[in-house]
Amino acid sequence: MTSPQVHHPGLQATFKGIERESNGIVVHEYRGIKYANIPARFERAQPLNSFEGAAVDATRYGPRCPQVDVDVRHLLRIPQDFVIEREPEDEFECLNLDITSPPSAATQGPLPVFLWIYGGSQAVTFCSAASKICDPIKLVADSIKSGQPIIFVSFHYRLNIFSFGDGEEKNLALKDQKLAIEWVRNNIAAFGGDPENITLAGESAGAVYVHAHLLTGTPVKRAVLASGSLYLSNPLPLEKGHGLIASLEAKVRELGQPSLRQASVPALVRALEDCKVNSFWLQDNEEFQNWETKPELVEEVMIGDTEYESVIWRNGIETLDAATIAGAFERDPQWGSKLRNLYQVVADRPTASKLGALDLLHDTRYSLPVEIVSDKLQAASKQVYKYVVDQVNPWQASSRAHHAVDLLFLFGGVDLSFNRAAEAVGQEMRDRWISFVNGREPWSEGRRFAFGPFGESKQITEEQFAARRRVKHMQVLREAGMRVYMPIVFGVSAGKISLLN
């Protein structure tokens, strides 16, 4: 195959990419393009505006941020013999992006741009293109086949303590992402993309970041919030961050390092592992004041959840006894008993109580936020397309339609031909998302779309939706309000999240 090239006068660079094929359809890829420089640890990155006439090798994936090693196949139930090559990591070279496009994008353009932010509890890279699980080649190839070509862009950003910082510069991941988005707006035209027609999308922590961008003025036309929003991981007071920083500072000193800022990369990763820090959060600042009432600056939004999002707390909830779970509900004298009974939490019924706690986590962190965010957007005359993913895991149906299972369907990076129902849902999902990125209705506005179960995808009525989610529970939660239910949620979930469930 030939080696495609893009000459970019503005960046003073010629990018040499690779040509790939999916089901007979050719796509071009440009990998590992650096978009910003990190001057020092915990410092704000600076945009990279010129390659000074260089011929840039864009044939290999760039390094990701250093992190605790997590087997991303675990949660997704991907067979153990599916090989994922170890990805390179580099603290200062991790701000890079990948572009996947139709081969004729430069002459066909300007094409709509699908800009993807991966998740991973703001701590790890959960399914990059390099892992093959979220390889975008099928999405782009299907877009060409359907006559609705798109350009797909994804990027790495700082994670865990490298993003969280040591108390000075904060929310570095969000700032890195803003630089990546701005790079795309400034430079994607040379690759055939339309900088005024960007769909910003993310899953889980990626969707948390997407929501944050919509509220803080990052200019995009459309957005997808897949299994996440700021209601999943809301900005927390700076004081909470001080406690985490102090514990990690103490650990690196115990490991013989002078400080977080001066510690070696292996020591920082070891500290994260030893302190069992497997999730992070955005730190509250003036940008996020009254974020619940701020308008999302976007024209159209697709938003939805999977049927069993709360699986990521399952192992942690299993460590609690029923009395502890029931006690968390009784913190509120007015609503506690009502919510406890609603979720079948009884102090002497351990199994029912644990299941009830998981249901509460799903409803408060995922399903109810879909409705809250959608209502706010619709009140502002924005177009909203709601969906549910109810297709079970293709390898282990008893795992249900769990958190992140939609990544398997959307990208099709792991062969699903052994499971025709899963494969059919994947094809339907790609087709609908491609239409949305192209500015077309993925389904009727005001209706909800269901991907699965049993390989069937269709529009559903609100009555049918009520048979799939706990609608009446959500109505009670809304009436009680966040100030009532969030302390209960923290009471049963603090420190309990894990991607290894």
N, C-alpha and C positions, 0 to 999 in steps of 0.2 A: 504493500500500500504506500501511497505517496505521503509526504510530510507537508501538511498545510502550513502556510505562513500568513501572518497578519502584520503589515507594516503600520506602525502607529507614530505619525510625525509628532504629535503632541507630547508623547512620552519618550520620544527619541529612541525607539526600540523596534526591532523586528522579532516577533514572537513565533517560534517554531513549535508546532504542536504535533498531534498524532491523528491518524485516521482510524476509526473503528467501524464495526458493522454489527447491526442487530437485525436478525431476520431479513437479511438482504438489503437493509437500509443503512446507508453510510452516514456517519456523523463525524464532526471534527471536535477535538478536545485540546484545550490549552490549560496545562496543569501547573500548580505551584507558583503562580504569578504573585510576587510580593506587592502588597498594597500600602504598607506602612513600615516605619522603622521604630523600634523600641530603644530609646536612648539609654535606659538603665532600668533595673528591677523596680517595679511598683511606680514607674513613671508613665505619664501619658505619652502615647505613641504619636509620631509625626507622619503626615502623609508623604508617600513616595511619588513625586511628580515627574521624575525623569530617570531613564536608564542610561543617559549620556551616550546615545548612539550604539548601544550594545545589541548584539544578537542574543536574544534571551531563549534559553533552552526551556521550553514549557512542555516537556514530554514526561515529566515525572511529578508525582504528587509531592507537595511540600510537607515539611514537618508540622506536627501538631504541638500544642502546649504540653509540657511535662505533666504527668498525672499518675495517679494510682492505677495499676493495670486492672481492668475489669473485663471479664469475658462477656461481650455483648450478646453472644449466642445464648447465654443462660436464660435470661428473661424471655427471649423470643422462641425458645425451645428448638432452635436450629440444631440439627444433628452435630455431634462432636466432630465428625469427620469432614465438616465444612471448614476448609482451611482459611484462616485470616492471617495474612502476613503481618509481622510486627511492624507498626508504623514508626517512622523516625520521629524524634521529639527534639525540640530546640527552643529554649526560653526566648531567644531574641530573634529567631527566624520563623516564628509560627504564624505571623500575620500574612497569610497568603491565600489565594483564591483559585478556583477552577472554573473554567467556562466550557460548556458543552453546547454545540450549535449545529444547525444544518450546514452542509458543506457550501451551500450557495447563500449563506446568511448575508454576506457583505453586499451581494448584488440584489438579493431578495428584500432586504430590510427596508425600513426599520421594523424589526420583529419585537413582539412583546417579550419581556424578561421575567423569568421565574427565579426569584432570589431566595435561597433556602438557608435557614438557621437551624442547625441540629440541636438536639437536647442532650441531657445527661446530668440532670440535677445541678447544673452550673458548676460541676466538679470534674466531669470526664466527657470525652467525645463519644456520644452514643450513636454509632453507625455513620461513619464517614463514607465518602465514595471509595476511598482506598480499601475499606473493609469489604467492599463489593455488595454489602447489604443495601446501601443507599446509593448505588451506582445509578446515575440519571439517564443512562443510555437508552433504556426502554421508553422513558417519558419523552425524550426528544425524538426518538425514532417514531413513536406512535403519533407525535404531533405532526411530523412530516407526512406520515401515511394518511392522516385524516385531513390534510390540506390546511392545517392550523399550526404552522411551524412556530416554535418557541425557542428561546435561548435560556439555558439553565445555568445559574451561577450559585456556587456555594463557597463558603470561606471558613477558615480557622480563626479563632480568637482566643484570648487568654482565658484560662479557667482557674477554678479553685483559689488557692491563696495567691497565685500569680495575678489574678484579676482582683481579688478582694483587697489586697494591699495590707499595709501595716499601720493603717490609721491616718495616713496623709491623703494621697490621691485615692479616690473611691470609685467603684463601679467601672473599673477599667474595661471589662468585657463589653459593656454597653458602648463605651467610647470607641473601642476598637471597631465594633460593628458599625457605628456611625461613619467611621472612616472608610470601611469596606463599601458601604452603601453609596457614599459620596464618590468613591473611586468608580463604581459601576456607573453612576449618573454621568460622570465626567468622561468616561472612556469606553463604554460599551458600544457606542456608535461605530467605532472602528471595527468591531467584531460583528456588526450587523444588527445590533440591538437598539431599541427605542428607549432613551433615558427618561422619557415622559410616560412610559407605559410599563411600570415595574409592579409586579405582585410580590410582596414580601410575605414569606410563609415560614412557619416553624412548627415543630411538634414538641410537646411537653415543655421543658425549660426553653426550648427554641420559641415556642408560642408565648411564653412569659415575656421573652425579650421583644417579640414582635409587638405585643400589646404595649410594652413600655415605649417602643419607638412611635407608635401611633399617638401616644399621649404626650410625647416630648418633642413633636414637631419634625420628625424625620419624614421627608417628602416621598410618599409612594402613592400609587393610584388604587391598588387593591391589597387585601391582606387575607391570609388564611391563619386562623387560630385552631390548630389541631391538638386537642387534649391539653389545653393550657391557656392561662391568662394570668394577669396579676393577682387574681383571686386564688390561684394555685400557690403562688409564692410572692406575697406582697412585700413591698419595701419595709424593712424593719428598722427600729431606732438604732442610732449609732452605738448606743451603750451595749446592745447585744453583740455587736461586732467586736467591741473592746474585749469582751470575755473570751471570744474565740481566738482573737489575736494573742491575748495573754497566755492562753493554754498552749498554743503552737510555739510561741516565743520560748516558753519554759521547756518545751520538749526539744527544740533544736539546741538549746544550751545543754540540756542533758546529753545530747548526742555529740557534744564537744564543739558546737558552732557558736560564733559570737552573737548572732542575731538573725532574725528572719531576713533582713535586708542583705546580710553578708553570708548567709549560709549557702552551702553547695546545693545544687539542684537535687541530688540524691537524698540529702539530709531533709530537705523540705518535703519531698514525696514520702520519705520514711515517717516524718512527723505526722503527716496527714493520715497515713496508714495506722500508726501506733495510737493516735488519738481518735481513730474511727470517725473521722470527719468525711462523710460521704455525700454531703449536700451543702450548698451555699445559697446566698440570697442577695438581692439588691439592697443597698444601704440607703436609707431614707435621706432625702435632701430637698432643697426648695423646688426642684423639678417635679417631685412627686407629692407635694402638698395638695391635699384634697383630690387625689388622683381618681377616686371613685366618681367624682362629678365632672371631671375634665372631659372635653369632647375628643373622640378619636378622629384624628385628621386623616381621613381616608374616604374614598367614594363607595367602595363595595367591600363586603367582608363575607367570607365563608367560615363557619364556625361549627364545631361538633366535638363529640366524645366517643369513646369506645364503651362497651357495656360493662367492663370490669376494670375500671381505671385503678381502683384502690388495691390491686394486687401488690403494688410496690410497698405497701405497708404490712402485708400479710404476715411475714415471718416475725416482724416486730410486735404486731398485735397478739400473736400467739404467745408471747412471753408474759402478757398481762393476765391477771386473774379477773373473774367476773366482778368481784367486789370493787376492784380498782377502776374498772370501766364504768360501773354504775356510779361510783363516787364522783367521777368527772362530771357526770350529768347533774348531780345534786348541788353543784356549785351555784346554780341559779335557782332561787326559791320559787320564782314564778313559773318558769318554763321547764326547769330541769326534769321534773317527773313526767310532764307531758311528752317531752322529746324522748326520754328514756323508754317510756311505754310504746311510743310510736316506732322506735327502732328495736323493740323486743329485747331490751337490755334488762336483765334480771340478775340480781347479785348471786343467786345460787344456780344459775344456768350458764355455765362457761361457754359452751359452743354458740348458743344463741347470742350471747353478749358480744363475743368476738366478731361474729358475722354482722351484728348490728353496728358495731364500731366501724367496720369496713364499709358498710352501706352509707353511714353518716359521712365518712371521708370522701367517698365517691360523690355523693350529692352536693356537699358543701364546696369541694375543691374543683369539681368538673361540671356536673349537670346543671346545677343552679346558676353558676356563672355564665353558662351558655345563654340562659334565659335573661339574666341581668344585663349582660353586654348587648345582646340582641335588642332588647327593649330600648336601651339607651340609643343605640344606633338608629333604630327605626323611628324613634321620637325625633331624631335629627334629620329625618328624611333620607337616610342612607339605605342602600340596598343590602339586604342580609339574606344569606342562604344557609340554613341550618341542616345538619345531618347527624346521623348516628352510624356507628360501625358495630354491627352485631354478628359478623362472620367470625367463627371460632378459629383458634390457632390451627393451622393446617397439619401440624405434626401431633398435637395433643389437644383434642377437642375438650377434654375435661378442664383445660386451662382457660376455656371460654374466650370471649373477645376481649382480651386483657389489654392493659396499657401498652402502647407502642406496637401492637399487632398490626396496626394500619400501615406501618412502614414496610412490612412484608408485601402487602397488597399494592401499595402505591408505586413502589420502585421495582418490585419484581426482580430484585437483585439476586435472590436465591430461587432456583428453579422450583416452581410450584406445579409443574405439569402432572405430578403424581396425584394431585388433589384438584379435580376439575372445578369444584365449587369455589375454592380459594382463588384459582386462576381466573375464573369468570369475574369474581368480585374485583380482583386486581385490575383487569382490563377495563371494567366499568369505572373504577375509581380514576384511572389515568385519563380516560376519555372525558369524564366530567370535570376534572381539574384542568385539563388542557383547554376545554371550552371556557372555563372561568378566567384563566390567564389571558385568553384572547378577547375578553370583554363580552362574551356571550353568556346567556343564562344557562347555568349548568343543570338547572331544573326550575320549575315555576316558583317565582318569588312568592313568599308567603306560605309555601308548602315546605315540608321537611322531607329529606331523602334518606333512605335506609340502605346501607351496604351490608347485605346479609340479613338473616342467616340463610343457610342451605344454598348458598350460591346465587340467591335472588336479590337483585337490587331494584328499588322502585321508590316512587313517591309514596308517602304514607300520610294518613289523616292524623289529626291531633288525638283522636280516640285510639288509633293504633299506636301512636307514640306513648300514650298513657299505659299501654300494655307492655311497653319495653323499658320505661323508666319510672321512678317513684314520684309521679307528678304531685300527688297529694302531700307527700312528705315535703316536697320543695315548697309548696304553698305555705305549710306551717312554718318552715324555716324562714321564709321571707317575712312572715308576720312577726316572728320572734326577733329577727334582725341579727346582723353580724356580731353585735356586741354581746349577744346571748350565746350564739352557737360557736363562735371562734374560740373562746376559752375552753369549751368542751373539746373541740377539735384538737387544740394544742395539748390538752390534758391526756388524750389517748394516743397522740401521734408524735409528740416531741422525741426526736432521736430514733424514730422507728423506721424511717424510710430506707429502702435499699433496692438497687436494680437487680440484685441476685435473689430473686424469689421464684 
